[in-house]
């Protein structure tokens, strides 16, 4: 059984909502990414999304764009991110890892090369936001070969296509909470509850909501509507706010602790 399936089965028994943080791999550097992953697991993460840095991340707002630039300045590639996943598993990460990448890095590195590496490194799922479901056959074929879930995004603007999108999904369905790119926001799609119900009516898979969730009130609201919550930009922004501390050995632990405290506040712990 894929670890994602196992995790959601256990959460369902416990009537808990999955906390799924997103971080940009390699921001500010590889070793810090590993420490952040371990801290996120200790802080209650049930799954982790590892963002592959990319020069033109069309679905991401300025916060994640800047994080990608910092990681790219460190020459972090998709192969490095897969290596980070492998190191994380060796360091004690026991929760599912999801690769969030655009299609170009997959294409450039070669699907035939990447999927065996992902499988060996403990990648349990993959999200490719710029790959239309109609063009996803090759990626889904490799996912099926290596027991890696192909997780699609479905947005309020694509409600007429919910059926075809979720029909080809595995693991869970990622529901976009608002129009536009990722980023902290106060307002979401006006009929978000109806949208999420429509997605749930079309699939037996868990439904996850993300894009813009950035505080405890929002987190609690969506916890009542979905099986899991993705929190990305606000965590990446907190990393950015602590870059000065994270870059100095004498203040590094304080930077990590500040991020831990933010997660605790976000979850209401």
For each residue, the residues with C-beta under 8 A, 3 or more apart:
1: 5 6
2: 5 6 96 124 125 147 148 149 171
3: 6 7 95 96 124
4: 7 8 47 96 98 124 125 149 171 172
5: 1 2 8 9 171
6: 1 2 3 9 10
7: 3 4 10 11 18 46 47 95 96
8: 4 5 11 12 18 172 206 227 228
9: 5 6 12 13
10: 6 7 13 14
11: 7 8 14 15 16 17 18 46 227 228
12: 8 9 15 206 227
13: 9 10
14: 10 11
15: 11 12
16: 11 46
17: 11 223 226 227 228 229
18: 7 8 11 46 47 206 208 227 228 229
19: 44 45 46 228 229 231 267
20: 45 46 47 48 49 98 208 210 228 229 230 231
21: 40 45 48 49 230 231 232 235 263
22: 48 49 51 100 210 230 231 232 235 236
23: 27 33 36 37 40 48 49 50 51 232 235 236 239
24: 27 51 53 64 67 68 70 71 236
25: 30 33 50 51 52 53 71 76 80 81 84
26: 29 30 33 53 70 71 72 74 76 80 81 84
27: 23 24 32 33 53 67 68 70 71 236 239
28: 32 70 71 74 239 243 246 247
29: 26 32 33 74
30: 25 26 33 34 74 76 80 84
31: 34 35
32: 27 28 29 35 36 246
33: 23 25 26 27 29 30 36 37 84
34: 30 31 37 38 84 87 88 91
35: 31 32 38 39 256
36: 23 32 33 39 40 239 256 259
37: 23 33 34 40 41 48 84 88 93
38: 34 35 41 42 88 91 92 93
39: 35 36 42 43 256 259 260 263
40: 21 23 36 37 43 45 48 263
41: 37 38 45 48 92 93 94 95
42: 38 39 260
43: 39 40 260 263 264 267
44: 19 263 267 269
45: 19 20 21 40 41 48 95
46: 7 11 16 18 19 20 95 96 228
47: 4 7 18 20 95 96 97 98 124 228
48: 20 21 22 23 37 40 41 45 93 95 96 97 98
49: 20 21 22 23 98 100 127 230 232
50: 23 25 81 84 85 97 98 99 100
51: 22 23 24 25 64 67 68 100 101 232
52: 25 78 81 99 100 101 102 105
53: 24 25 26 27 67 68 69 71 72 76 81
54: 57 68 72 101 102 104 105
55: 68 72
56: 102
57: 54 60 64 65 68 102
58: 102 129 130 181
59: 129 130 153 181 182
60: 57 63 64 65 68 181 182
61: 64 65 180 181 182 183 233
62: 65 66 183
63: 60 66 67 182 183 184 233 236 237 240
64: 24 51 57 60 61 67 68 182 183 232 233 236
65: 57 60 61 62 68 69
66: 62 63 69 70 240
67: 24 27 51 53 63 64 70 71 236 239 240
68: 24 27 51 53 54 55 57 60 64 65 71 72
69: 53 65 66 72 73
70: 24 26 27 28 66 67 73 74
71: 24 25 26 27 28 53 67 68 74 76
72: 26 53 54 55 68 69 75 76
73: 69 70
74: 26 28 29 30 70 71
75: 72 80
76: 25 26 30 53 71 72 80 81
77: 80 81 105 109
78: 52 81 82 99 101 105 106 109 114
79: 82 83 109 114 117
80: 25 26 30 75 76 77 83 84
81: 25 26 50 52 53 76 77 78 84 85 99 101
82: 78 79 85 86 99 114 117 118 121 123
83: 79 80 86 87 121
84: 25 26 30 33 34 37 50 80 81 87 88
85: 50 81 82 88 89 97 99 118 121 122 123
86: 82 83 89 90 120 121 122
87: 34 83 84 90 91
88: 34 37 38 84 85 91 93 97 122
89: 85 86 93 97 121 122
90: 86 87
91: 34 38 87 88
92: 38 41
93: 37 38 41 48 88 89 97 122
94: 41
95: 3 7 41 45 46 47 48
96: 2 3 4 7 46 47 48 124 125
97: 47 48 50 85 88 89 93 122 123 124 125
98: 4 20 47 48 49 50 123 124 125 126 127 151
99: 50 52 78 81 82 85 118 123 125 126 127
100: 22 49 50 51 52 126 127 129
101: 51 52 54 78 81 105 106 126 127 128
102: 52 54 56 57 58 105 106 128 129 130
103: 106 107 128 130 131 139
104: 54 107 108
105: 52 54 77 78 101 102 108 109
106: 78 101 102 103 109 111 114 128 139
107: 103 104 110 111
108: 104 105
109: 77 78 79 105 106 113 114
110: 107 113 114
111: 106 107 114 115 138 139 142
112: 115 116 142
113: 109 110 116 117
114: 78 79 82 106 109 110 111 117 118 142
115: 111 112 118 119 142 143 145 146 148
116: 112 113 119 120 146
117: 79 82 113 114 120 121
118: 82 85 99 114 115 121 123 126 146 148
119: 115 116 123 146 147 148
120: 86 116 117
121: 82 83 85 86 89 117 118
122: 85 86 88 89 93 97
123: 82 85 97 98 99 118 119 126 148
124: 2 3 4 47 96 97 98 148 149 171
125: 2 4 96 97 98 99 148 149 150 151 171
126: 98 99 100 101 118 123 139 143 148 149 150 151
127: 49 98 99 100 101 151 152 153 174
128: 101 102 103 106 131 136 139
129: 58 59 100 102 153
130: 58 59 102 103
131: 103 128 135 136 139
132: 135 136
133: 136 152 161 164 165 168
134: 164
135: 131 132
136: 128 131 132 133 139 140 150 152 168
137: 140 141
138: 111 141 142
139: 103 106 111 126 128 131 136 142 143 150
140: 136 137 143 144 150 168
141: 137 138 144 145
142: 111 112 114 115 138 139 145 146 148
143: 115 126 139 140 146 148 149 150 170
144: 140 141 147
145: 115 141 142
146: 115 116 118 119 142 143
147: 2 119 144
148: 2 115 118 119 123 124 125 126 142 143
149: 2 4 124 125 126 143 170 171 172
150: 125 126 136 139 140 143 168 169 170 171
151: 98 125 126 127 169 170 171 172 173 174
152: 127 133 136 165 166 168 169 173 174
153: 59 127 129 174 175 176
154: 158 161 162 165 166 173 174 175 176 199
155: 158 175 176 179
156: 159 176 178 179 189 191 192 195
157: 179
158: 154 155 161 162 165
159: 156 162 195 198
160:
161: 133 154 158 164 165
162: 154 158 159 165 166 198 199 202
163: 166 167 202
164: 133 134 161 167 168
165: 133 152 154 158 161 162 168 169 173
166: 152 154 162 163 169 173 199 202 203 205
167: 163 164
168: 133 136 140 150 152 164 165
169: 150 151 152 165 166 172 173 203 205
170: 143 149 150 151 205
171: 2 4 5 124 125 149 150 151 205
172: 4 8 149 151 169 205 206 207 208 227 228
173: 151 152 154 165 166 169 199 203 205 206 207 208
174: 127 151 152 153 154 208 209 210 230
175: 153 154 155 195 196 199 207 208 209 210 226
176: 153 154 155 156 209 210 211
177: 188 189 192 209 210 211 212 213 222
178: 156 185 187 188 189 192 211 212
179: 155 156 157 189
180: 61 183
181: 58 59 60 61 211
182: 59 60 61 63 64 210 211 212 232 233
183: 61 62 63 64 180 211 212 233
184: 63 212 214 233 234 237
185: 178 188 212 214
186:
187: 178
188: 177 178 185 192 212
189: 156 177 178 179 192 195
190:
191: 156 194 195
192: 156 177 178 188 189 195 196 209 225
193: 196 197 225
194: 191 197 198
195: 156 159 175 189 191 192 198 199
196: 175 192 193 199 200 207 209 225 226
197: 193 194 200 201
198: 159 162 194 195 201 202
199: 154 162 166 173 175 195 196 202 203 207
200: 196 197 203 207
201: 197 198
202: 162 163 166 198 199
203: 166 169 173 199 200 207
204:
205: 166 169 170 171 172 173
206: 8 12 18 172 173 227 228
207: 172 173 175 196 199 200 203 226 227 228
208: 18 20 172 173 174 175 226 227 228 229 230
209: 174 175 176 177 192 196 213 222 225 226 228 229 230
210: 20 22 174 175 176 177 182 213 229 230 231 232
211: 176 177 178 181 182 183 230 232
212: 177 178 182 183 184 185 188 218 233
213: 177 209 210 218 219 222 229 230 231 234
214: 184 185 218 231 233 234 266
215: 218 219 234 266
216: 219 220 265 266 267 268
217: 220 221
218: 212 213 214 215 221 222
219: 213 215 216 222 223 229 231 266 267 268
220: 216 217 223 224 268
221: 217 218 224 225
222: 177 209 213 218 219 225 226 229
223: 17 219 220 226 229
224: 220 221
225: 192 193 196 209 221 222
226: 17 175 196 207 208 209 222 223 229
227: 8 11 12 17 18 172 206 207 208
228: 8 11 17 18 19 20 46 47 172 206 207 208 209
229: 17 18 19 20 208 209 210 213 219 222 223 226
230: 20 21 22 49 174 208 209 210 211 213
231: 19 20 21 22 210 213 214 219 234 235 266
232: 21 22 23 49 51 64 182 210 211 235 236
233: 61 63 64 182 183 184 212 214 236 237
234: 184 213 214 215 231 237 238 262 266
235: 21 22 23 231 232 238 239 259 262 263
236: 22 23 24 27 63 64 67 232 233 239 240
237: 63 184 233 234 240 241
238: 234 235 241 242 258 259 262
239: 23 27 28 36 67 235 236 242 243 246 259
240: 63 66 67 236 237 243
241: 237 238 258
242: 238 239 245 246 255 258 259
243: 28 239 240 246 247 255
244: 247 248 251 255
245: 242 248 251 252 254 255 258
246: 28 32 239 242 243 251 252 255 256
247: 28 243 244 252
248: 244 245 251 252
249: 252
250:
251: 244 245 246 248 254 255
252: 245 246 247 248 249 255 256
253: 256 257
254: 245 251 257 258
255: 242 243 244 245 246 251 252 258 259
256: 35 36 39 246 252 253 259 260
257: 253 254 260 261
258: 238 241 242 245 254 255 261 262
259: 36 39 235 238 239 242 255 256 262 263
260: 39 42 43 256 257 263 264
261: 257 258 264 265
262: 234 235 238 258 259 265 266
263: 21 39 40 43 44 235 259 260 266 267
264: 43 260 261 267 269
265: 216 261 262 268 269
266: 214 215 216 219 231 234 262 263
267: 19 43 44 216 219 263 264
268: 216 219 220 265
269: 44 264 265
